[in-house]
Amino acid sequence: MTDPVLLSVDGRGIATVSLNCPDIANAFDAEVIARLNETFADLARRKEIRAVVLRGEGKHFSAGANLNWMKAAAAQDQHENFRDAMRLADMLAALDSLPMPTIARVQGAAMGGGTGLCACCDIAVAAESAKFAFSEVRLGILPGTISPYVLRAIGPRAARRYFVTGERFDAAKAREMGLVHEVVPDDQLDMAVDRLVAEILKGGPQAQRACKALVFEIQNKEVDALVRRDSADRIARLRAGEEAREGFNAFLEKRPAPWIVDSGEEG
């Protein structure tokens, strides 16, 4: 039986998580959600992982929820539907809260829950031909579990239009709204992801994890005395640590920092 979720880690500590159901456009069901949740939980515990790339095998990133699975869910009662929805919500939260940088590599269709996966990643890069939609209303439902992450990315004004119409939009519009950061020619998608990975590998791993935690904690807070104290404490702790000392010394001595690696071997 084909594994619906693949994980590989190269010699640099770059993990690639691949949705592996190309015959159904990488649509997900309860099994895929469970496997993704397990994979993200495992990666969150691994200190050697420098970054995670999320991708879909074949022509599409992800068409969202598998329609046969959704149809079966519609025949269940509200309590069972709630349990299914919570498993999806937990998986999205696990991706969103990964401590290391994450990159979504988006090609083909990113529909419904697929857009949610994209919005949960720190960085999203899309091929020019990629298509997006919050298509839930076309099925008589709503983009519930993905909404916190999508709203954070595109804002309420854009959400009010695209949530209620369910219309498709292209990669350029996705970039304009903030759902993706970069749009590149289709044949340069892997090159763009590799470039971003190379940029990530130039930074201190502890500092990058601290940056993610900083954003999660500081966003939307009033800049009061507690926030100022917290932000000062965070930089003080890092600056007094071994990674910062190594970083400063490497910069002043004009040599690569110890965390910069070139190996791309699979492990």
N, C-alpha and C positions, 0 to 999 in steps of 0.2 A: 504493500500500500504506500502510495506517495505521501511524504510528509508535507502537510500544508504550510508549514512554517520552517524555513531553513535559517540556520545560524552559522556563520563562519567568522573567525577572528584571525587577522593576519599578524605578522611579526611585530608590527608597530603598535598593536593594541587597538586596531580599528575593527569594530564588530559590524558585520553586515547582516541585517535581519531581512529576509526575503519572504514575501507572500508568494506561495508556490501553488496557486490554483489558476494557471493561465487560461484553462479551458472555460472558466466561468468568470473571466476578467478579475480574478483575485477577490471575488465577493466573499464575505466572511459569514460564518455561522457559529454555533456554540462551540464546536471543536476548535476552530481557528482562534476564536476569542480566548479560549482557555489556554491554548498553546502560546499565543502572544503574551498573555498575562504571566505565564510561567517564565517565558524568555526574558521579559523585561525585569521581572523580579530577580532572576539569576544575574543579569547584567548589572543591576543596581548594586549588588553585593561585591562585584569584582573590581578591585582597586586598579588592576592593570589595564582596564578598558579606557582608552583615551577619547573615543568618540563612537557614535552609533549611526550607521547609515540605514535608513528604512527604504525598501524598494519593493516593487512588484515584478515578478517574472513575466515574460511575454510582452504583449502589446500594451497592457494597461497597468496603472498603479493599483487602483482598487475601485470596483464599481459599488462599494458599500456593502450593505447587508444582502445576503443571499435571499432571493425572493421566495424560494421554496421554504426556507427556514422561517421567513417572516409570515408566510401564509399559514404554516403550521402553528406559529405563535398566536396568530389571530383567532385560532380555534380554541385557545386556552383561556382560562379565566384571568381576571385582572391581577390576582396575586402572583400567578405563575409568570405573567407578562412582566410584572415588576421585578421578579427575581432575574429573569433574562436580561432586562434592561440594566439592572444593577451590575451584572457581570460585565456588560459592555462598558458601563460607566467606570468600573474599577480598572478595566484594561486601559482605557484612555488616560485615566489618572496615573497609572503606572508608567505609561510612555511619557506623559507630560512632566512627571517628577523625577525622571532619570537624572542622576547627579552630574553626568558628563554631557558634553555637547551632542546634539542629535541633528541629523540632516535628513530631510525627506527628498528623495529622488523621484520626481513625478513625470510620468509619461502617459499618453493615452487618456483614459478616463479616470477621473477622481470624483466620484459621485457620492452624495450622501455621507455615510460614515467614512468614505475615503477622504473626503475633505477634512473630516475631523482628525484623522491620522496626520494629515498634512499640517493642520493648525496646531497640533500638539508638539511638533518638532521645533527646535530652536531656529533652524534654518530650513527653508524650502526652496528648491530649484526645480523649475519646470521646463519641459520641452515646449517649443513654440506651438506645436500642434495639440498640446494637452487641452482637455475640456473639463470643465467643472460644473457642478450643480448641487444645490441643496434640494434634492428631488423628492423629499419625503411627502410633501403635500400632494404630489401626483398619485400617491398611494393612499391618501387619506390619513396620514400620520404627520408627525412634526419632528424636526431635528433636535430632539430633547437632550440626549446625553452629550452630543458634540457641541451644543450651543455655548457653554462657558468658554471653550477654547476658540471657537469661531468668532464669537462676539469680541473677545480680547484681540483677535487679529484684525477684523474688518470693521468693527464698530457697529453700533445699533442702527445707524442710518442705512448702511448697505444691507445689513441683515434684514431690516424690515421689507426691503424690496425683494431680495433674492430668496428669503425664506418663504414668502407668500406666493411668489410666482413659480418657483421651482425651475425657472428658465436656465438654460445652459449659458455659460460665459467662457471666454477663451483665456489663455494664459496671460495675455496682456492686461485684461481686466482684473484677473486675479492678483497680478502684481500691483496694479493701481490701487486696489482695495487693501492690500497688505497681507493677503493670504499667502503669497509667495514672495520671496525676496529677489529672485533673478529668473529671467526667461532667456533661454539660449536656443540656438538651432538644434533640431533633434539629434543630429550627428555629433553634437558637442556636449551632450548631457553628462556623459561619464567624465569627460574632461573637466567640466565645471565642478562636479562633485570632487574629483581628485584634487583640484585646485583648492577648494575649501578645506578639504582634509589636510592638505599641506600647510595651510594657514593655521589651522587648529594645532597642528603638531609643533608649531613654533612657540606656543604659550605654555606656561607652567600648568601641569595637570591639577594641582591643588588650587591654584589661583582660578582656573576655569570653573571648577566645581563651586568655589566660593562665589564667583560672579553669578552663577545661576541661582544660588541660594539668596544672594543679595537682591536680585531682581524679584524673586518670589516674595521676599519679606518686605521690601521697601515700596513696591508699586502701589499706587493709589493711597499711600499714607500721607497725612499732613506732615510737613517738615517742622516738627516740634523738637523739644529738647531730647526726648527719648529717641527719636529717629537720628538726630545728630550724634548722640552718644553711641547708639548702636553702630552707625556707619563708621565712626572713628574706632570703635573697638574691633570691628572686623578687619580694618586695614592694619591696625596695630598688631593683631595676632599673626597675620600673614607676614608682615614686614619683619617680625622678630623670629620667623621660622627659617628652617634650613633651605627651603626652596627659594625664598627671596634672597637669602645670602648668596646662594649659588647663581641666581639670576643676575644680581648686581655685579658680582665678580666677573662673570662671563662677559657681560656687556662692557665693563671697564677694561677688561683684558683682551677684548676683541676676539673672542672665541665662542663657539657654539655653546649654548646652555646644555647641561647634561641630559635634559629630557628630549632634545631634538634627535630623532632617529631617522634612518633612511631605509631600513629593511622593510620590504613589502611581502615577505614570505608568509604563506598561509600556515596557521598553527591550530 
